[in-house]
């Protein structure tokens, strides 16, 4: 028989959880050449998979991106940008992306059922949040990107993704060079209490 107290006891206080959630920011500048240890990233992935997941479909797939694949993605993105916005923009983005220390792609294995497919995308988004919060708690910053390159078939080929998968996000991670500030709307602006 399960002790009811063990189901409601939390290892962290609500204040600590609130501080962790409010403190996580999207990091756009990382310290050069400092990549967190692989064991920490694997632990973050292990925790990501505990995200809420209707029917336990576990639709997420994680791709740790090494230097060769990173170079292929940067080249693909540069080609796309050169065609749409010109070579100067492409070269600036190439330099910026080359400075990103750690790379991880999170994909979703879609369902043929449209309702399950929506739920699976939401589960993957929750998994990404779990991953980012854990890394934040360890002093590692993240940026979740979902630009045009992540929707290209060639991107998925570079990952060696299974047929039908799509990318939920390209996650860059590393140690923050700076922490941006952020504002949110007040709770009164986003909540509607109903009778």
PASETOR-51908 format. One record per residue: x negated, y negated, z negated of N, C-alpha, C in turn; residue in three letters. Coordinates in nm, 3 decimals, padded with zeros to 5 digits. Each point is the difference from the previous one (the first is absolute). Layout:
<pts>
<pt <X, Y, Z>, <X, Y, Z>, <X, Y, Z>, 'ala'>
...
</pts>
This chain:
<pts>
<pt <-00.084, 00.118, 00.000>, <00.084, -00.118, 00.000>, <-00.088, -00.125, 00.000>, 'unk'>
<pt <00.033, -00.098, 00.083>, <-00.079, -00.121, 00.012>, <00.037, -00.098, -00.110>, 'unk'>
<pt <-00.101, -00.054, -00.062>, <00.021, -00.102, -00.102>, <00.037, -00.131, 00.070>, 'unk'>
<pt <00.115, -00.055, -00.034>, <00.049, -00.122, 00.064>, <-00.100, -00.115, -00.014>, 'unk'>
<pt <-00.070, -00.007, -00.109>, <-00.095, -00.109, -00.021>, <-00.112, 00.003, 00.104>, 'unk'>
<pt <-00.042, 00.117, 00.043>, <-00.108, 00.007, 00.097>, <00.044, -00.051, 00.137>, 'unk'>
<pt <00.129, 00.000, 00.026>, <00.048, -00.049, 00.128>, <00.006, -00.152, 00.004>, 'unk'>
<pt <00.008, -00.066, -00.114>, <00.014, -00.144, -00.002>, <-00.123, -00.072, -00.050>, 'unk'>
<pt <-00.092, 00.069, -00.063>, <-00.123, -00.064, -00.047>, <-00.086, -00.037, 00.120>, 'unk'>
<pt <-00.053, -00.122, -00.004>, <-00.084, -00.046, 00.110>, <-00.141, -00.022, -00.049>, 'unk'>
<pt <-00.099, 00.037, 00.079>, <-00.139, -00.020, -00.042>, <-00.044, -00.147, 00.007>, 'unk'>
<pt <00.078, -00.084, 00.067>, <-00.032, -00.143, 00.007>, <00.119, -00.081, -00.048>, 'unk'>
<pt <-00.030, -00.116, -00.052>, <00.107, -00.089, -00.046>, <00.064, -00.069, 00.119>, 'unk'>
<pt <00.125, -00.043, -00.017>, <00.062, -00.078, 00.108>, <-00.081, -00.125, 00.036>, 'unk'>
<pt <-00.060, -00.063, -00.099>, <-00.081, -00.120, 00.027>, <-00.122, 00.035, 00.085>, 'unk'>
<pt <-00.064, 00.114, -00.029>, <-00.115, 00.042, 00.079>, <00.041, 00.034, 00.144>, 'unk'>
<pt <00.112, 00.068, 00.014>, <00.050, 00.033, 00.134>, <00.033, -00.127, 00.078>, 'unk'>
<pt <00.064, -00.096, -00.067>, <00.035, -00.127, 00.065>, <-00.125, -00.075, 00.045>, 'unk'>
<pt <-00.102, -00.001, -00.085>, <-00.124, -00.070, 00.034>, <-00.068, 00.067, 00.120>, 'unk'>
<pt <00.001, 00.132, 00.003>, <-00.060, 00.072, 00.112>, <00.073, -00.033, 00.130>, 'unk'>
<pt <00.132, 00.006, -00.002>, <00.079, -00.026, 00.120>, <-00.017, -00.144, 00.046>, 'unk'>
<pt <00.011, -00.095, -00.094>, <-00.013, -00.142, 00.038>, <-00.142, -00.035, 00.044>, 'unk'>
<pt <-00.099, 00.073, -00.051>, <-00.139, -00.032, 00.031>, <-00.048, 00.049, 00.135>, 'unk'>
<pt <00.070, 00.098, 00.059>, <-00.044, 00.052, 00.129>, <00.027, -00.104, 00.109>, 'unk'>
<pt <-00.099, -00.029, 00.077>, <00.011, -00.093, 00.111>, <-00.054, 00.065, 00.125>, 'unk'>
<pt <00.042, -00.046, 00.115>, <-00.059, 00.044, 00.125>, <-00.136, -00.069, 00.013>, 'unk'>
<pt <-00.103, 00.080, 00.017>, <-00.136, -00.054, 00.009>, <-00.038, -00.015, 00.146>, 'unk'>
<pt <-00.043, -00.119, 00.038>, <-00.038, -00.021, 00.140>, <-00.149, -00.020, 00.019>, 'unk'>
<pt <-00.075, -00.010, -00.109>, <-00.145, -00.012, 00.009>, <-00.063, 00.096, -00.102>, 'unk'>
<pt <-00.086, 00.086, 00.050>, <-00.064, 00.101, -00.084>, <-00.150, -00.027, -00.012>, 'unk'>
<pt <-00.059, 00.044, -00.110>, <-00.144, -00.009, -00.016>, <-00.065, 00.091, 00.104>, 'unk'>
<pt <-00.100, -00.048, 00.069>, <-00.060, 00.082, 00.106>, <-00.076, 00.121, -00.055>, 'unk'>
<pt <00.014, 00.110, 00.073>, <-00.081, 00.119, -00.026>, <00.031, 00.077, -00.126>, 'unk'>
<pt <00.109, -00.032, -00.068>, <00.034, 00.071, -00.123>, <00.128, 00.081, 00.020>, 'unk'>
<pt <-00.016, 00.129, 00.019>, <00.115, 00.087, 00.021>, <00.021, 00.083, -00.127>, 'unk'>
<pt <00.121, 00.003, -00.054>, <00.027, 00.081, -00.119>, <-00.031, 00.148, 00.025>, 'unk'>
<pt <-00.030, 00.071, -00.107>, <-00.034, 00.141, 00.009>, <00.118, 00.081, 00.054>, 'unk'>
<pt <-00.033, 00.102, 00.078>, <00.102, 00.085, 00.062>, <00.090, 00.064, -00.105>, 'unk'>
<pt <-00.054, 00.037, -00.116>, <00.080, 00.064, -00.105>, <00.114, -00.091, -00.045>, 'unk'>
<pt <-00.026, -00.130, -00.007>, <00.104, -00.095, -00.040>, <00.109, -00.006, 00.105>, 'unk'>
<pt <-00.037, 00.002, 00.126>, <00.099, -00.006, 00.109>, <00.084, 00.128, 00.002>, 'unk'>
<pt <-00.064, 00.114, -00.020>, <00.076, 00.126, -00.006>, <00.097, 00.000, -00.118>, 'unk'>
<pt <-00.041, -00.055, -00.113>, <00.090, -00.009, -00.115>, <00.118, -00.092, 00.032>, 'unk'>
<pt <-00.026, -00.110, 00.071>, <00.108, -00.090, 00.040>, <00.098, 00.071, 00.092>, 'unk'>
<pt <-00.051, 00.082, 00.092>, <00.087, 00.076, 00.090>, <00.080, 00.103, -00.080>, 'unk'>
<pt <-00.065, 00.064, -00.096>, <00.069, 00.098, -00.084>, <00.118, -00.067, -00.071>, 'unk'>
<pt <-00.019, -00.122, -00.046>, <00.107, -00.071, -00.070>, <00.104, -00.055, 00.097>, 'unk'>
<pt <-00.043, -00.033, 00.120>, <00.094, -00.051, 00.101>, <00.110, 00.102, 00.027>, 'unk'>
<pt <-00.037, 00.128, 00.000>, <00.096, 00.104, 00.036>, <00.107, 00.025, -00.107>, 'unk'>
<pt <-00.010, -00.070, -00.114>, <00.102, 00.009, -00.103>, <00.108, -00.107, 00.018>, 'unk'>
<pt <00.002, -00.063, 00.115>, <00.102, -00.101, 00.030>, <00.138, 00.064, 00.007>, 'unk'>
<pt <00.104, -00.079, -00.024>, <00.136, 00.053, 00.017>, <00.017, 00.053, 00.142>, 'unk'>
<pt <00.066, 00.115, 00.011>, <00.010, 00.065, 00.130>, <00.126, 00.087, 00.003>, 'unk'>
<pt <00.102, -00.051, 00.065>, <00.127, 00.071, 00.008>, <-00.017, 00.134, 00.070>, 'unk'>
<pt <00.053, 00.105, -00.058>, <-00.009, 00.137, 00.052>, <-00.143, 00.054, 00.005>, 'unk'>
<pt <-00.092, -00.069, -00.062>, <-00.141, 00.044, -00.008>, <-00.056, 00.042, 00.137>, 'unk'>
<pt <00.023, -00.083, 00.099>, <-00.053, 00.031, 00.133>, <-00.151, -00.025, 00.010>, 'unk'>
<pt <-00.054, -00.080, -00.091>, <-00.142, -00.035, 00.000>, <-00.048, -00.035, 00.141>, 'unk'>
<pt <00.055, -00.109, 00.057>, <-00.027, -00.033, 00.140>, <-00.133, -00.069, 00.026>, 'unk'>
<pt <-00.073, -00.034, -00.104>, <-00.124, -00.079, 00.014>, <-00.118, 00.085, 00.042>, 'unk'>
<pt <-00.085, -00.063, 00.080>, <-00.128, 00.058, 00.038>, <-00.104, -00.110, -00.015>, 'unk'>
<pt <-00.114, 00.032, -00.057>, <-00.104, -00.098, -00.029>, <-00.124, 00.032, 00.083>, 'unk'>
<pt <-00.056, -00.101, 00.062>, <-00.118, 00.016, 00.084>, <-00.111, -00.092, -00.052>, 'unk'>
<pt <-00.103, 00.060, -00.058>, <-00.117, -00.077, -00.042>, <-00.085, -00.025, 00.124>, 'unk'>
<pt <-00.018, -00.124, 00.034>, <-00.061, -00.038, 00.126>, <-00.149, -00.027, -00.019>, 'unk'>
<pt <-00.081, 00.076, 00.074>, <-00.145, -00.016, -00.004>, <-00.048, -00.098, 00.107>, 'unk'>
<pt <-00.130, -00.017, 00.008>, <-00.059, -00.101, 00.088>, <00.032, 00.021, 00.147>, 'unk'>
<pt <-00.002, 00.122, 00.049>, <00.026, 00.024, 00.142>, <00.145, -00.035, 00.035>, 'unk'>
<pt <00.094, 00.044, -00.083>, <00.141, -00.030, 00.025>, <00.027, -00.150, -00.017>, 'unk'>
<pt <-00.061, -00.059, -00.102>, <00.012, -00.144, -00.021>, <-00.044, -00.076, 00.125>, 'unk'>
<pt <-00.114, 00.038, 00.057>, <-00.051, -00.066, 00.121>, <00.099, 00.016, 00.116>, 'unk'>
<pt <00.061, 00.117, 00.013>, <00.099, 00.022, 00.105>, <00.123, -00.087, -00.018>, 'unk'>
<pt <00.045, -00.015, -00.124>, <00.118, -00.084, -00.028>, <-00.033, -00.146, 00.027>, 'unk'>
<pt <-00.118, -00.043, -00.042>, <-00.040, -00.139, 00.024>, <-00.008, -00.027, 00.151>, 'unk'>
<pt <-00.055, 00.094, 00.075>, <-00.009, -00.016, 00.146>, <00.139, -00.008, 00.063>, 'unk'>
<pt <00.090, 00.089, -00.043>, <00.138, -00.002, 00.050>, <00.066, -00.133, -00.031>, 'unk'>
<pt <-00.013, -00.047, -00.124>, <00.062, -00.126, -00.038>, <-00.059, -00.116, 00.080>, 'unk'>
<pt <-00.130, 00.003, 00.023>, <-00.065, -00.107, 00.078>, <00.053, -00.003, 00.143>, 'unk'>
<pt <00.018, 00.117, 00.059>, <00.055, 00.005, 00.136>, <00.141, -00.057, 00.005>, 'unk'>
<pt <00.082, 00.037, -00.099>, <00.138, -00.051, -00.005>, <00.002, -00.152, -00.016>, 'unk'>
<pt <-00.084, -00.051, -00.089>, <-00.003, -00.144, -00.023>, <-00.057, -00.076, 00.119>, 'unk'>
<pt <-00.103, 00.055, 00.062>, <-00.058, -00.067, 00.118>, <00.105, -00.015, 00.109>, 'unk'>
<pt <00.082, 00.103, 00.018>, <00.104, -00.003, 00.103>, <00.113, -00.097, -00.035>, 'unk'>
<pt <00.033, -00.012, -00.128>, <00.116, -00.082, -00.038>, <-00.037, -00.142, -00.045>, 'unk'>
<pt <-00.120, -00.016, -00.060>, <-00.033, -00.131, -00.057>, <-00.137, -00.053, 00.041>, 'unk'>
<pt <-00.073, 00.077, 00.078>, <-00.127, -00.048, 00.053>, <-00.120, 00.056, -00.073>, 'unk'>
<pt <-00.117, -00.009, 00.066>, <-00.122, 00.062, -00.055>, <-00.051, -00.065, -00.128>, 'unk'>
<pt <00.021, -00.130, -00.018>, <-00.049, -00.067, -00.121>, <00.073, 00.050, -00.124>, 'unk'>
<pt <00.132, 00.014, 00.011>, <00.080, 00.052, -00.112>, <-00.040, 00.145, -00.027>, 'unk'>
<pt <-00.019, 00.077, 00.107>, <-00.038, 00.142, -00.015>, <-00.134, 00.012, -00.072>, 'unk'>
<pt <-00.096, -00.084, 00.036>, <-00.133, 00.009, -00.062>, <00.005, -00.042, -00.147>, 'unk'>
<pt <00.077, -00.103, -00.031>, <00.014, -00.044, -00.140>, <00.062, 00.111, -00.084>, 'unk'>
<pt <00.102, 00.064, 00.054>, <00.066, 00.110, -00.074>, <-00.094, 00.119, -00.014>, 'unk'>
<pt <-00.078, 00.028, 00.104>, <-00.097, 00.110, -00.006>, <-00.096, -00.023, -00.118>, 'unk'>
<pt <-00.055, -00.119, -00.011>, <-00.093, -00.030, -00.109>, <00.068, 00.016, -00.136>, 'unk'>
<pt <00.122, -00.048, -00.009>, <00.074, 00.009, -00.128>, <00.025, 00.146, -00.037>, 'unk'>
<pt <00.047, 00.078, 00.096>, <00.032, 00.140, -00.029>, <-00.126, 00.080, -00.033>, 'unk'>
<pt <-00.110, -00.033, 00.062>, <-00.124, 00.071, -00.030>, <-00.044, -00.024, -00.145>, 'unk'>
<pt <00.045, -00.110, -00.059>, <-00.038, -00.031, -00.138>, <00.087, 00.071, -00.103>, 'unk'>
<pt <00.107, 00.065, 00.044>, <00.088, 00.070, -00.095>, <-00.071, 00.126, -00.049>, 'unk'>
<pt <-00.017, 00.014, -00.132>, <-00.084, 00.111, -00.050>, <00.063, 00.138, 00.009>, 'unk'>
<pt <00.117, 00.021, -00.056>, <00.064, 00.132, 00.000>, <00.125, -00.001, 00.085>, 'unk'>
<pt <00.024, 00.112, 00.069>, <00.114, 00.010, 00.092>, <00.078, 00.129, -00.029>, 'unk'>
<pt <00.131, -00.014, -00.004>, <00.090, 00.113, -00.024>, <00.128, -00.025, 00.078>, 'unk'>
<pt <00.047, 00.098, 00.075>, <00.129, -00.012, 00.068>, <00.101, 00.090, -00.071>, 'unk'>
<pt <00.121, -00.051, -00.013>, <00.110, 00.077, -00.058>, <00.104, 00.018, 00.109>, 'unk'>
<pt <00.026, 00.124, 00.034>, <00.097, 00.033, 00.104>, <00.122, 00.067, -00.061>, 'unk'>
<pt <00.108, 00.000, 00.079>, <00.124, 00.067, -00.039>, <00.033, 00.107, 00.103>, 'unk'>
<pt <00.039, 00.117, -00.049>, <00.051, 00.108, 00.087>, <00.151, -00.017, 00.006>, 'unk'>
<pt <00.053, -00.047, 00.110>, <00.142, -00.033, 00.004>, <00.091, 00.122, 00.009>, 'unk'>
<pt <00.119, -00.021, -00.048>, <00.105, 00.102, 00.009>, <00.086, -00.029, 00.123>, 'unk'>
<pt <00.063, 00.103, 00.053>, <00.094, -00.019, 00.110>, <00.131, -00.062, -00.049>, 'unk'>
<pt <00.026, 00.015, -00.130>, <00.121, -00.057, -00.059>, <-00.025, -00.148, -00.030>, 'unk'>
<pt <00.081, -00.093, 00.054>, <-00.028, -00.143, -00.017>, <00.002, -00.047, -00.146>, 'unk'>
<pt <00.085, 00.057, -00.082>, <00.005, -00.040, -00.141>, <-00.125, 00.046, -00.072>, 'unk'>
<pt <-00.038, 00.125, 00.022>, <-00.123, 00.052, -00.061>, <-00.121, -00.078, 00.050>, 'unk'>
<pt <-00.002, -00.037, 00.127>, <-00.111, -00.076, 00.056>, <-00.017, -00.133, -00.072>, 'unk'>
<pt <00.110, -00.069, -00.028>, <-00.007, -00.126, -00.074>, <-00.050, 00.023, -00.142>, 'unk'>
<pt <00.051, 00.105, -00.063>, <-00.043, 00.032, -00.136>, <-00.149, 00.036, -00.003>, 'unk'>
<pt <-00.047, 00.070, 00.103>, <-00.141, 00.038, 00.006>, <-00.091, -00.122, 00.018>, 'unk'>
<pt <00.042, -00.096, 00.081>, <-00.078, -00.122, 00.013>, <-00.009, -00.071, -00.135>, 'unk'>
<pt <00.114, -00.009, -00.069>, <00.002, -00.064, -00.132>, <-00.091, 00.074, -00.098>, 'unk'>
<pt <00.000, 00.131, 00.006>, <-00.086, 00.079, -00.088>, <-00.147, -00.030, 00.029>, 'unk'>
<pt <-00.035, -00.011, 00.127>, <-00.139, -00.032, 00.037>, <-00.038, -00.139, -00.050>, 'unk'>
<pt <00.093, -00.096, 00.012>, <-00.027, -00.134, -00.051>, <-00.022, 00.003, -00.151>, 'unk'>
<pt <00.079, 00.078, -00.071>, <-00.020, 00.015, -00.145>, <-00.135, 00.065, -00.030>, 'unk'>
<pt <-00.040, 00.095, 00.081>, <-00.129, 00.066, -00.018>, <-00.114, -00.101, 00.017>, 'unk'>
<pt <00.013, -00.087, 00.100>, <-00.102, -00.104, 00.021>, <-00.007, -00.091, -00.122>, 'unk'>
<pt <00.114, -00.038, -00.054>, <00.000, -00.086, -00.120>, <-00.066, 00.071, -00.118>, 'unk'>
<pt <00.032, 00.128, -00.020>, <-00.068, 00.075, -00.107>, <-00.151, -00.005, 00.018>, 'unk'>
<pt <-00.045, 00.026, 00.122>, <-00.142, 00.001, 00.031>, <-00.063, -00.136, -00.030>, 'unk'>
<pt <00.065, -00.107, 00.046>, <-00.056, -00.133, -00.019>, <-00.002, -00.041, -00.147>, 'unk'>
<pt <00.105, 00.035, -00.074>, <00.002, -00.034, -00.143>, <-00.108, 00.075, -00.076>, 'unk'>
<pt <-00.020, 00.126, 00.033>, <-00.105, 00.076, -00.068>, <-00.137, -00.060, 00.031>, 'unk'>
<pt <-00.026, -00.029, 00.126>, <-00.129, -00.059, 00.036>, <-00.017, -00.136, -00.068>, 'unk'>
<pt <00.105, -00.078, -00.007>, <-00.006, -00.129, -00.069>, <-00.037, 00.020, -00.147>, 'unk'>
<pt <00.056, 00.102, -00.063>, <-00.031, 00.027, -00.141>, <-00.147, 00.035, -00.019>, 'unk'>
<pt <-00.065, 00.050, 00.107>, <-00.142, 00.037, -00.004>, <-00.090, -00.112, 00.052>, 'unk'>
<pt <00.058, -00.118, 00.026>, <-00.079, -00.113, 00.047>, <-00.026, -00.003, 00.149>, 'unk'>
<pt <00.075, 00.080, 00.075>, <-00.018, 00.008, 00.145>, <00.117, -00.072, 00.067>, 'unk'>
<pt <-00.032, -00.091, 00.092>, <00.102, -00.073, 00.073>, <00.041, 00.072, 00.127>, 'unk'>
<pt <00.118, -00.033, 00.049>, <00.053, 00.063, 00.121>, <00.070, -00.102, 00.088>, 'unk'>
<pt <00.009, 00.035, 00.126>, <00.082, -00.075, 00.095>, <00.073, 00.101, 00.086>, 'unk'>
<pt <00.132, -00.013, 00.010>, <00.085, 00.088, 00.078>, <00.027, -00.069, 00.134>, 'unk'>
<pt <-00.052, 00.055, 00.108>, <00.019, -00.056, 00.134>, <00.091, 00.092, 00.081>, 'unk'>
<pt <00.081, -00.062, 00.083>, <00.090, 00.080, 00.086>, <00.015, -00.066, 00.136>, 'unk'>
<pt <-00.110, -00.054, 00.050>, <00.003, -00.071, 00.127>, <00.019, 00.091, 00.120>, 'unk'>
<pt <00.000, -00.061, 00.117>, <00.030, 00.069, 00.126>, <-00.089, 00.121, 00.024>, 'unk'>
<pt <-00.126, -00.008, -00.041>, <-00.091, 00.112, 00.025>, <00.050, 00.129, -00.066>, 'unk'>
<pt <00.067, -00.010, -00.114>, <00.047, 00.119, -00.071>, <00.117, 00.068, 00.071>, 'unk'>
<pt <00.058, -00.068, 00.097>, <00.112, 00.058, 00.076>, <-00.043, 00.055, 00.135>, 'unk'>
<pt <-00.128, -00.005, 00.027>, <-00.053, 00.050, 00.127>, <-00.023, 00.151, -00.006>, 'unk'>
<pt <00.041, 00.073, 00.104>, <-00.028, 00.145, 00.005>, <-00.149, 00.032, -00.017>, 'unk'>
<pt <-00.087, -00.086, 00.055>, <-00.144, 00.024, -00.010>, <-00.048, -00.008, -00.145>, 'unk'>
<pt <00.063, -00.086, -00.080>, <-00.033, -00.009, -00.143>, <00.025, 00.135, -00.067>, 'unk'>
<pt <00.117, 00.057, 00.028>, <00.035, 00.130, -00.058>, <-00.092, 00.110, 00.050>, 'unk'>
<pt <-00.041, -00.009, 00.125>, <-00.096, 00.097, 00.055>, <-00.134, -00.011, -00.072>, 'unk'>
<pt <-00.046, -00.122, -00.027>, <-00.125, -00.019, -00.072>, <00.005, 00.063, -00.139>, 'unk'>
<pt <00.119, -00.003, -00.062>, <00.016, 00.062, -00.131>, <00.009, 00.151, 00.008>, 'unk'>
<pt <00.033, 00.052, 00.118>, <00.027, 00.143, 00.011>, <00.134, 00.034, -00.063>, 'unk'>
<pt <00.093, -00.095, 00.006>, <00.132, 00.017, -00.061>, <00.080, 00.109, 00.071>, 'unk'>
<pt <00.086, 00.063, -00.075>, <00.088, 00.103, 00.055>, <00.107, -00.065, 00.087>, 'unk'>
<pt <00.053, 00.075, 00.092>, <00.105, -00.049, 00.089>, <00.119, -00.051, -00.079>, 'unk'>
<pt <00.048, -00.118, 00.036>, <00.117, -00.058, -00.064>, <-00.032, -00.094, -00.115>, 'unk'>
<pt <-00.118, 00.009, -00.057>, <-00.036, -00.091, -00.111>, <-00.004, -00.144, 00.050>, 'unk'>
<pt <00.027, -00.092, -00.091>, <-00.022, -00.141, 00.029>, <-00.067, -00.064, -00.121>, 'unk'>
<pt <-00.067, -00.111, 00.024>, <-00.076, -00.065, -00.105>, <00.089, -00.095, -00.080>, 'unk'>
<pt <00.000, 00.018, -00.130>, <00.070, -00.091, -00.092>, <-00.091, -00.117, -00.034>, 'unk'>
<pt <-00.129, 00.027, -00.012>, <-00.092, -00.108, -00.032>, <-00.145, 00.041, 00.009>, 'unk'>
<pt <-00.080, -00.096, 00.039>, <-00.145, 00.011, -00.004>, <-00.041, -00.075, -00.126>, 'unk'>
<pt <-00.062, 00.070, -00.093>, <-00.036, -00.059, -00.129>, <-00.150, -00.023, -00.004>, 'unk'>
<pt <-00.038, -00.125, -00.017>, <-00.141, -00.033, -00.023>, <-00.020, -00.011, -00.150>, 'unk'>
<pt <-00.114, 00.046, -00.047>, <-00.025, -00.006, -00.144>, <-00.146, -00.030, -00.029>, 'unk'>
<pt <-00.022, -00.063, -00.114>, <-00.135, -00.034, -00.043>, <00.007, -00.092, -00.119>, 'unk'>
<pt <-00.111, -00.061, -00.032>, <-00.006, -00.090, -00.115>, <00.022, -00.143, 00.049>, 'unk'>
<pt <00.092, -00.069, -00.065>, <00.043, -00.132, 00.046>, <-00.110, -00.104, -00.010>, 'unk'>
<pt <-00.015, -00.077, 00.107>, <-00.088, -00.115, -00.004>, <00.073, -00.118, -00.062>, 'unk'>
<pt <00.130, -00.004, 00.024>, <00.086, -00.101, -00.063>, <00.140, 00.059, -00.016>, 'unk'>
<pt <00.072, -00.050, -00.098>, <00.136, 00.045, -00.026>, <00.096, -00.113, 00.033>, 'unk'>
<pt <00.078, 00.015, 00.105>, <00.095, -00.106, 00.035>, <00.112, -00.011, -00.102>, 'unk'>
<pt <00.057, -00.118, -00.007>, <00.118, -00.021, -00.085>, <00.124, 00.024, 00.084>, 'unk'>
<pt <00.109, 00.026, -00.068>, <00.123, 00.027, 00.073>, <00.119, -00.047, -00.081>, 'unk'>
<pt <00.104, -00.040, 00.068>, <00.124, -00.043, -00.063>, <00.112, 00.092, 00.045>, 'unk'>
<pt <00.101, 00.013, -00.083>, <00.120, 00.076, 00.035>, <00.121, -00.085, -00.033>, 'unk'>
<pt <00.110, 00.028, 00.066>, <00.125, -00.067, -00.035>, <00.038, 00.038, -00.143>, 'unk'>
<pt <00.079, -00.086, -00.064>, <00.046, 00.033, -00.135>, <00.102, 00.113, 00.008>, 'unk'>
<pt <00.013, 00.073, -00.109>, <00.096, 00.110, -00.006>, <00.141, -00.051, 00.029>, 'unk'>
<pt <00.034, -00.121, -00.048>, <00.133, -00.056, 00.025>, <00.030, -00.016, 00.148>, 'unk'>
<pt <-00.104, -00.018, 00.082>, <00.020, -00.018, 00.144>, <00.024, 00.130, 00.073>, 'unk'>
<pt <-00.035, 00.112, -00.059>, <00.009, 00.126, 00.073>, <00.097, 00.102, -00.060>, 'unk'>
<pt <00.059, -00.034, -00.115>, <00.092, 00.094, -00.066>, <00.142, -00.054, 00.008>, 'unk'>
<pt <00.091, 00.089, 00.033>, <00.142, -00.033, -00.002>, <00.068, 00.099, -00.094>, 'unk'>
<pt <00.046, -00.048, -00.115>, <00.066, 00.085, -00.098>, <00.147, 00.015, 00.040>, 'unk'>
<pt <00.045, 00.124, 00.006>, <00.138, 00.028, 00.043>, <00.085, 00.046, -00.117>, 'unk'>
<pt <00.129, -00.027, 00.011>, <00.094, 00.047, -00.103>, <00.034, 00.145, 00.023>, 'unk'>
</pts>
